[in-house]
Amino acid sequence: MVNSEDFGKDFVLKQQPLSAIAEVFEELAKWLKERRTEEKELPLDTFCHACSFISVLFNSLGLAFKFAELEYVAKLHTLVEASKTCDTLLDILDLDVANDTVKTSGSYSRNLRRVRQGLGLIKAIFEQFLASEDTSLKDVASTAYAQSCAPYHTWAVRTAVYAGMYTLPTRDQLVAKLNETDQSAQKKMRRYIDASLPVIEYIDELYLSRNIVLDW
């Protein structure tokens, strides 16, 4: 049986993805603000649900970020599976700390780190979009990628991503794909930027609280 609330959210995600993404991350940010004072940790399933909305944006950017989309979706899927046995983000980090597998390929903590970088990449793209009026998104996306993901990718991946920048949609094409006007898109991008920041900072703080540096 289809839950009517879930159906409604799915419809909004397809018709107005920016609205849906801004709203779900505002809910996460609100949760963090209210519950952190009670020393409660963010539920993993709640986090995964919000992050699942982001893949729509990667898809809208076309081939240039196909690798980022595939990696993001694959890593997020493992976290969804982890949520069946681990209640919070901190639980999966502590599990890997105990097993000395934090940076091991395929570990939950490593995959969480990659998902967090995906959130940061979208935030950086939006920031560059707001700062530019260029009709081409090449410089916008290139700068955002260089800031958020390039330092952690291999030379082969970086080369493929930068080569794909020439296939990016124009500014107007992206706005149209998202069913927005330039003005409405900017407003919703700002909402995501503001709402995603405390979520990103929260994840980073989890690693730092376990003396894990963020240079990987």
C-alpha positions as MATLAB code, in Angstrom:
seq = 'MVNSEDFGKDFVLKQQPLSAIAEVFEELAKWLKERRTEEKELPLDTFCHACSFISVLFNSLGLAFKFAELEYVAKLHTLVEASKTCDTLLDILDLDVANDTVKTSGSYSRNLRRVRQGLGLIKAIFEQFLASEDTSLKDVASTAYAQSCAPYHTWAVRTAVYAGMYTLPTRDQLVAKLNETDQSAQKKMRRYIDASLPVIEYIDELYLSRNIVLDW';
ca = [
       0.000    0.000    0.000;
       1.371    3.420   -0.959;
       1.530    5.914    1.876;
      -0.217    9.101    0.710;
       2.330   11.321    2.454;
       5.249    9.528    0.782;
       3.461    9.715   -2.577;
       2.997   13.444   -2.120;
       6.656   13.963   -1.298;
       7.710   11.845   -4.270;
       5.477   13.929   -6.551;
       6.964   17.179   -5.245;
      10.494   15.797   -5.676;
       9.793   15.026   -9.324;
       7.907   18.240  -10.089;
       9.813   20.703   -7.910;
      13.042   19.024   -6.767;
      14.594   22.207   -5.368;
      11.591   22.803   -3.120;
      11.645   19.225   -1.863;
      15.399   19.248   -1.212;
      15.349   22.606    0.562;
      12.451   21.488    2.742;
      13.912   18.131    3.760;
      17.256   19.681    4.719;
      15.516   22.450    6.631;
      13.815   19.678    8.604;
      17.210   18.076    9.296;
      18.705   21.388   10.377;
      15.718   22.029   12.658;
      16.098   18.555   14.189;
      19.776   19.172   14.879;
      19.085   22.548   16.466;
      16.352   21.196   18.760;
      17.718   17.766   19.656;
      21.417   18.519   20.006;
      20.629   20.518   23.121;
      19.289   17.216   24.482;
      22.507   15.456   23.389;
      20.629   13.246   20.932;
      22.355   12.008   17.800;
      20.951   12.231   14.270;
      19.094    9.031   13.251;
      20.762    7.323   10.303;
      17.504    6.482    8.521;
      16.325   10.108    8.747;
      19.634   11.293    7.316;
      19.532    8.756    4.468;
      15.994    9.767    3.540;
      17.017   13.408    3.160;
      20.176   12.541    1.231;
      18.230   10.404   -1.238;
      16.692   13.592   -2.658;
      20.093   14.880   -3.786;
      20.586   12.341   -6.571;
      17.953   14.207   -8.619;
      20.269   17.224   -8.756;
      23.259   15.181   -9.929;
      21.068   13.755  -12.668;
      20.060   17.254  -13.772;
      23.721   18.147  -14.325;
      24.139   15.432  -16.951;
      27.222   13.431  -17.937;
      29.745   15.737  -16.263;
      28.679   14.516  -12.843;
      27.570   11.009  -13.765;
      30.466    9.512  -11.819;
      29.615   11.645   -8.800;
      25.995   10.564   -9.055;
      26.840    6.854   -9.307;
      29.313    7.042   -6.424;
      26.913    9.044   -4.277;
      23.988    6.677   -4.861;
      26.125    3.579   -4.238;
      27.574    4.942   -0.992;
      24.172    6.110    0.205;
      22.712    2.648   -0.482;
      25.208    1.077    1.916;
      24.190    3.576    4.594;
      20.539    2.704    4.054;
      21.474   -0.938    4.636;
      23.480    0.061    7.713;
      20.436    1.866    9.139;
      18.794   -1.528    9.638;
      21.286   -2.320   12.399;
      22.760    1.067   13.358;
      20.490    3.743   14.788;
      22.628    6.854   14.327;
      25.494    8.284   12.292;
      27.654    8.136   15.390;
      26.927    4.413   15.752;
      28.434    3.541   12.373;
      31.479    5.700   13.058;
      32.057    4.104   16.451;
      31.640    0.645   14.905;
      34.408    1.327   12.406;
      36.601    2.966   15.029;
      36.301   -0.191   17.146;
      37.191   -2.362   14.137;
      39.904    0.004   12.858;
      38.117    0.234    9.492;
      37.202    3.933    9.326;
      39.175    4.560    6.121;
      38.861    1.057    4.691;
      37.278    0.921    1.241;
      33.596    0.078    1.557;
      33.342    0.844    5.275;
      30.308    2.722    6.505;
      32.446    5.581    7.814;
      34.235    5.985    4.497;
      30.923    5.905    2.630;
      29.447    8.481    4.998;
      32.434   10.694    4.261;
      31.765   10.411    0.514;
      28.056   11.175    0.930;
      28.961   14.213    3.011;
      31.264   15.347    0.181;
      28.333   14.975   -2.209;
      26.245   17.282   -0.029;
      29.140   19.725    0.000;
      29.489   19.558   -3.773;
      25.852   20.514   -4.334;
      26.198   23.314   -1.778;
      29.307   24.612   -3.569;
      27.598   24.439   -6.982;
      24.678   26.449   -5.632;
      27.017   29.024   -4.083;
      28.854   29.452   -7.382;
      25.542   29.624   -9.265;
      24.409   32.495   -7.038;
      27.730   34.301   -7.408;
      27.714   34.189  -11.218;
      25.430   35.412  -13.979;
      27.267   33.473  -16.695;
      24.991   31.506  -19.015;
      27.529   28.660  -19.030;
      27.807   26.454  -15.950;
      31.322   25.247  -16.792;
      33.141   27.674  -14.487;
      30.460   27.321  -11.809;
      30.730   23.539  -11.730;
      34.511   23.432  -12.195;
      35.121   25.748   -9.245;
      32.646   23.862   -7.042;
      34.184   20.491   -7.923;
      37.723   21.780   -7.302;
      36.684   23.023   -3.857;
      34.745   20.005   -2.638;
      35.673   16.742   -4.337;
      38.710   17.038   -6.609;
      41.254   16.833   -3.762;
      39.932   13.362   -2.871;
      39.562   11.903   -6.379;
      42.194   10.128   -8.467;
      43.784   11.806  -11.459;
      41.709    9.627  -13.816;
      38.437   10.634  -12.175;
      39.361   14.320  -12.093;
      40.305   14.215  -15.773;
      37.001   12.570  -16.712;
      34.964   15.058  -14.680;
      36.696   18.114  -16.102;
      36.362   16.741  -19.655;
      32.639   16.291  -19.044;
      32.182   19.917  -18.034;
      31.590   20.769  -21.696;
      28.416   18.646  -21.624;
      26.817   20.607  -18.796;
      23.439   22.208  -19.454;
      23.352   25.991  -19.718;
      22.068   28.012  -16.801;
      18.660   28.386  -18.456;
      18.499   24.683  -19.329;
      19.252   23.663  -15.736;
      16.623   26.031  -14.365;
      14.094   24.619  -16.843;
      14.978   21.024  -15.885;
      14.273   21.910  -12.271;
      10.922   23.510  -13.217;
      11.989   26.877  -11.850;
      12.637   30.431  -12.926;
      16.100   31.840  -12.312;
      14.724   33.889   -9.410;
      12.861   31.017   -7.749;
      15.830   28.680   -8.240;
      18.171   31.121   -6.517;
      15.800   31.469   -3.561;
      15.586   27.705   -3.054;
      19.315   27.227   -3.559;
      19.923   29.694   -0.730;
      17.571   27.676    1.459;
      19.564   24.504    0.791;
      22.882   26.277    1.374;
      21.701   27.571    4.751;
      20.071   24.288    5.809;
      22.831   21.939    4.657;
      25.609   23.814    6.457;
      24.723   22.644   10.007;
      24.244   19.095    8.685;
      27.671   19.105    7.034;
      29.259   20.648   10.127;
      27.592   18.023   12.332;
      29.068   15.179   10.266;
      32.525   16.754   10.294;
      32.312   17.197   14.060;
      31.556   13.492   14.498;
      34.844   12.560   12.833;
      36.793   15.221   14.701;
      35.283   14.050   18.018;
      36.948   10.679   17.355;
      40.257   12.337   16.413;
      39.803   11.544   12.710;
      41.164   14.211   10.382;
      39.137   15.304    7.371;
      41.844   15.279    4.675;
      40.657   12.109    2.895;
];
